[in-house]
Amino acid sequence: METEAFVFCDWPRFEAQYRCALVLDEGEDAFLTLVLATAFPRLVPLWKVEVLGDRRLGIVLRALARLAGSGTIAVGSRS
């Protein structure tokens, strides 16, 4: 929702709507759940990361590092 004064998202309503409208596999659901938890803090079981896969896990880890204020933590494999 956007007004002249601010921009606001009703995160619980958004999540309820996506769960009803989208058909997600286990990995997609875990990824969206974790991403939404960064915008709308809540408890999320850590076992959700088991089904993310390398690409999605890297995205979530980089996002968490940024939320913590770090721009120097390297996430990924080294060659």
KENU-271723 format. One record per atom (N, C-alpha, C, O): atom name; x, y, z. Coordinates in steps of 0.05 Angstrom, whole numbers, plus 5000, padded with zeros to 4 digits. Layout:
! residues N
(CA; (X; Y; Z))
...
//
This chain:
! residues 79
(N; (5017; 4977; 5000))
(CA; (5000; 5000; 5000))
(C; (5018; 5025; 5000))
(O; (5038; 5025; 5013))
(N; (5010; 5045; 4985))
(CA; (5026; 5069; 4984))
(C; (5007; 5093; 4988))
(O; (4986; 5095; 4976))
(N; (5017; 5111; 5005))
(CA; (5003; 5137; 5009))
(C; (5023; 5159; 5003))
(O; (5046; 5154; 4996))
(N; (5014; 5183; 5006))
(CA; (5032; 5206; 5002))
(C; (5054; 5206; 5023))
(O; (5076; 5216; 5018))
(N; (5048; 5196; 5046))
(CA; (5067; 5197; 5069))
(C; (5086; 5173; 5071))
(O; (5108; 5176; 5080))
(N; (5077; 5150; 5063))
(CA; (5093; 5126; 5067))
(C; (5085; 5103; 5049))
(O; (5064; 5104; 5035))
(N; (5103; 5083; 5048))
(CA; (5097; 5058; 5034))
(C; (5096; 5036; 5055))
(O; (5113; 5035; 5073))
(N; (5076; 5019; 5054))
(CA; (5072; 4999; 5075))
(C; (5063; 4973; 5062))
(O; (5048; 4972; 5042))
(N; (5073; 4951; 5073))
(CA; (5065; 4924; 5064))
(C; (5053; 4909; 5088))
(O; (5066; 4907; 5109))
(N; (5030; 4898; 5084))
(CA; (5018; 4881; 5104))
(C; (5029; 4852; 5100))
(O; (5016; 4836; 5086))
(N; (5052; 4846; 5112))
(CA; (5066; 4821; 5107))
(C; (5050; 4797; 5113))
(O; (5050; 4778; 5097))
(N; (5036; 4795; 5136))
(CA; (5020; 4771; 5141))
(C; (4998; 4767; 5120))
(O; (4994; 4744; 5112))
(N; (4986; 4788; 5111))
(CA; (4965; 4785; 5090))
(C; (4978; 4776; 5063))
(O; (4967; 4759; 5049))
(N; (5001; 4788; 5057))
(CA; (5015; 4781; 5032))
(C; (5022; 4751; 5033))
(O; (5018; 4737; 5013))
(N; (5033; 4741; 5056))
(CA; (5040; 4713; 5058))
(C; (5016; 4695; 5056))
(O; (5017; 4674; 5042))
(N; (4994; 4702; 5068))
(CA; (4970; 4686; 5067))
(C; (4960; 4684; 5038))
(O; (4951; 4663; 5029))
(N; (4962; 4706; 5023))
(CA; (4953; 4706; 4995))
(C; (4971; 4689; 4977))
(O; (4961; 4675; 4960))
(N; (4998; 4691; 4981))
(CA; (5015; 4676; 4964))
(C; (5012; 4646; 4970))
(O; (5014; 4630; 4951))
(N; (5007; 4639; 4995))
(CA; (5004; 4610; 5001))
(C; (4978; 4599; 4989))
(O; (4977; 4575; 4982))
(N; (4958; 4615; 4985))
(CA; (4933; 4606; 4973))
(C; (4935; 4606; 4942))
(O; (4923; 4590; 4929))
(N; (4950; 4625; 4931))
(CA; (4950; 4629; 4902))
(C; (4972; 4614; 4887))
(O; (4968; 4606; 4864))
(N; (4995; 4609; 4900))
(CA; (5018; 4597; 4886))
(C; (5020; 4567; 4892))
(O; (5015; 4559; 4915))
(N; (5029; 4552; 4873))
(CA; (5035; 4524; 4878))
(C; (5065; 4522; 4878))
(O; (5079; 4523; 4858))
(N; (5076; 4519; 4903))
(CA; (5105; 4519; 4906))
(C; (5115; 4491; 4915))
(O; (5101; 4477; 4931))
(N; (5138; 4483; 4905))
(CA; (5150; 4459; 4916))
(C; (5163; 4465; 4943))
(O; (5163; 4488; 4952))
(N; (5173; 4445; 4956))
(CA; (5184; 4449; 4983))
(C; (5207; 4469; 4984))
(O; (5208; 4485; 5003))
(N; (5225; 4469; 4964))
(CA; (5247; 4487; 4963))
(C; (5238; 4516; 4958))
(O; (5248; 4535; 4971))
(N; (5219; 4520; 4940))
(CA; (5208; 4546; 4934))
(C; (5194; 4558; 4959))
(O; (5197; 4581; 4965))
(N; (5178; 4541; 4972))
(CA; (5164; 4550; 4996))
(C; (5184; 4558; 5018))
(O; (5180; 4578; 5032))
(N; (5204; 4542; 5022))
(CA; (5224; 4548; 5043))
(C; (5238; 4574; 5037))
(O; (5243; 4591; 5055))
(N; (5246; 4578; 5011))
(CA; (5260; 4603; 5004))
(C; (5242; 4627; 5008))
(O; (5251; 4646; 5020))
(N; (5217; 4626; 4999))
(CA; (5199; 4649; 5003))
(C; (5194; 4654; 5032))
(O; (5192; 4677; 5041))
(N; (5191; 4633; 5048))
(CA; (5187; 4636; 5077))
(C; (5210; 4650; 5090))
(O; (5206; 4668; 5106))
(N; (5235; 4642; 5083))
(CA; (5258; 4654; 5095))
(C; (5262; 4683; 5086))
(O; (5269; 4700; 5102))
(N; (5256; 4688; 5060))
(CA; (5258; 4716; 5050))
(C; (5238; 4734; 5064))
(O; (5244; 4756; 5072))
(N; (5213; 4724; 5067))
(CA; (5193; 4740; 5080))
(C; (5200; 4745; 5109))
(O; (5193; 4766; 5121))
(N; (5213; 4726; 5122))
(CA; (5221; 4729; 5150))
(C; (5241; 4751; 5154))
(O; (5244; 4762; 5176))
(N; (5256; 4758; 5132))
(CA; (5275; 4781; 5135))
(C; (5260; 4807; 5134))
(O; (5268; 4827; 5146))
(N; (5237; 4808; 5121))
(CA; (5221; 4832; 5119))
(C; (5201; 4834; 5142))
(O; (5196; 4856; 5153))
(N; (5190; 4812; 5150))
(CA; (5171; 4810; 5172))
(C; (5181; 4790; 5193))
(O; (5174; 4766; 5192))
(N; (5198; 4799; 5211))
(CA; (5212; 4781; 5230))
(C; (5192; 4763; 5245))
(O; (5172; 4773; 5256))
(N; (5198; 4738; 5245))
(CA; (5183; 4718; 5260))
(C; (5199; 4693; 5262))
(O; (5221; 4691; 5251))
(N; (5189; 4673; 5277))
(CA; (5204; 4648; 5281))
(C; (5201; 4631; 5256))
(O; (5179; 4627; 5246))
(N; (5223; 4621; 5246))
(CA; (5223; 4603; 5223))
(C; (5242; 4580; 5230))
(O; (5265; 4584; 5238))
(N; (5232; 4555; 5228))
(CA; (5250; 4532; 5235))
(C; (5274; 4531; 5217))
(O; (5272; 4534; 5192))
(N; (5297; 4527; 5228))
(CA; (5322; 4527; 5213))
(C; (5324; 4503; 5194))
(O; (5340; 4503; 5175))
(N; (5308; 4482; 5198))
(CA; (5309; 4459; 5180))
(C; (5299; 4467; 5152))
(O; (5303; 4452; 5133))
(N; (5287; 4490; 5149))
(CA; (5278; 4500; 5123))
(C; (5302; 4503; 5104))
(O; (5298; 4500; 5080))
(N; (5326; 4508; 5115))
(CA; (5349; 4512; 5097))
(C; (5358; 4486; 5084))
(O; (5372; 4487; 5064))
(N; (5349; 4463; 5095))
(CA; (5358; 4437; 5083))
(C; (5348; 4433; 5055))
(O; (5361; 4419; 5039))
(N; (5326; 4446; 5047))
(CA; (5314; 4441; 5021))
(C; (5319; 4464; 5001))
(O; (5308; 4464; 4979))
(N; (5335; 4484; 5009))
(CA; (5339; 4507; 4992))
(C; (5356; 4502; 4967))
(O; (5350; 4513; 4946))
(N; (5376; 4486; 4970))
(CA; (5395; 4482; 4948))
(C; (5416; 4504; 4949))
(O; (5413; 4524; 4964))
(N; (5439; 4500; 4935))
(CA; (5462; 4519; 4938))
(C; (5455; 4547; 4930))
(O; (5463; 4566; 4943))
(N; (5441; 4551; 4907))
(CA; (5436; 4578; 4897))
(C; (5419; 4594; 4917))
(O; (5425; 4617; 4923))
(N; (5397; 4582; 4925))
(CA; (5378; 4596; 4943))
(C; (5391; 4600; 4971))
(O; (5387; 4621; 4983))
(N; (5406; 4581; 4980))
(CA; (5420; 4583; 5006))
(C; (5439; 4607; 5005))
(O; (5441; 4622; 5025))
(N; (5454; 4609; 4984))
(CA; (5473; 4632; 4981))
(C; (5459; 4659; 4982))
(O; (5469; 4677; 4995))
(N; (5436; 4661; 4969))
(CA; (5420; 4686; 4970))
(C; (5411; 4692; 4998))
(O; (5414; 4715; 5007))
(N; (5401; 4672; 5012))
(CA; (5392; 4677; 5040))
(C; (5415; 4684; 5058))
(O; (5412; 4702; 5074))
(N; (5438; 4671; 5055))
(CA; (5461; 4677; 5072))
(C; (5471; 4705; 5067))
(O; (5479; 4719; 5086))
(N; (5473; 4713; 5041))
(CA; (5482; 4740; 5035))
(C; (5462; 4761; 5047))
(O; (5471; 4782; 5057))
(N; (5436; 4755; 5045))
(CA; (5416; 4774; 5056))
(C; (5419; 4776; 5086))
(O; (5418; 4798; 5097))
(N; (5424; 4754; 5100))
(CA; (5428; 4755; 5129))
(C; (5453; 4770; 5137))
(O; (5453; 4785; 5156))
(N; (5474; 4766; 5121))
(CA; (5499; 4781; 5127))
(C; (5494; 4811; 5123))
(O; (5504; 4827; 5139))
(N; (5479; 4819; 5103))
(CA; (5473; 4848; 5098))
(C; (5456; 4859; 5121))
(O; (5460; 4881; 5130))
(N; (5436; 4843; 5130))
(CA; (5419; 4852; 5152))
(C; (5435; 4856; 5178))
(O; (5429; 4873; 5194))
(N; (5457; 4840; 5180))
(CA; (5474; 4843; 5204))
(C; (5494; 4866; 5201))
(O; (5509; 4872; 5219))
(N; (5493; 4879; 5177))
(CA; (5510; 4902; 5173))
(C; (5538; 4896; 5161))
(O; (5556; 4912; 5161))
(N; (5541; 4871; 5151))
(CA; (5567; 4863; 5141))
(C; (5566; 4863; 5110))
(O; (5548; 4850; 5098))
(N; (5585; 4875; 5098))
(CA; (5588; 4874; 5069))
(C; (5613; 4859; 5061))
(O; (5620; 4859; 5037))
(N; (5626; 4847; 5081))
(CA; (5652; 4835; 5075))
(C; (5652; 4804; 5078))
(O; (5671; 4791; 5071))
(N; (5630; 4793; 5088))
(CA; (5629; 4764; 5090))
(C; (5625; 4751; 5063))
(O; (5606; 4758; 5049))
(N; (5643; 4733; 5055))
(CA; (5641; 4720; 5030))
(C; (5624; 4695; 5033))
(O; (5628; 4678; 5051))
(N; (5605; 4692; 5015))
(CA; (5588; 4668; 5014))
(C; (5591; 4655; 4987))
(O; (5587; 4667; 4967))
(N; (5598; 4629; 4988))
(CA; (5601; 4614; 4963))
(C; (5626; 4597; 4964))
(O; (5640; 4597; 4984))
(N; (5630; 4582; 4943))
(CA; (5654; 4565; 4942))
(C; (5678; 4580; 4932))
(O; (5675; 4599; 4916))
(N; (5701; 4572; 4940))
(CA; (5726; 4584; 4931))
(C; (5739; 4566; 4911))
(O; (5738; 4541; 4913))
(N; (5752; 4578; 4891))
(CA; (5765; 4561; 4871))
(C; (5795; 4565; 4871))
(O; (5810; 4553; 4856))
//
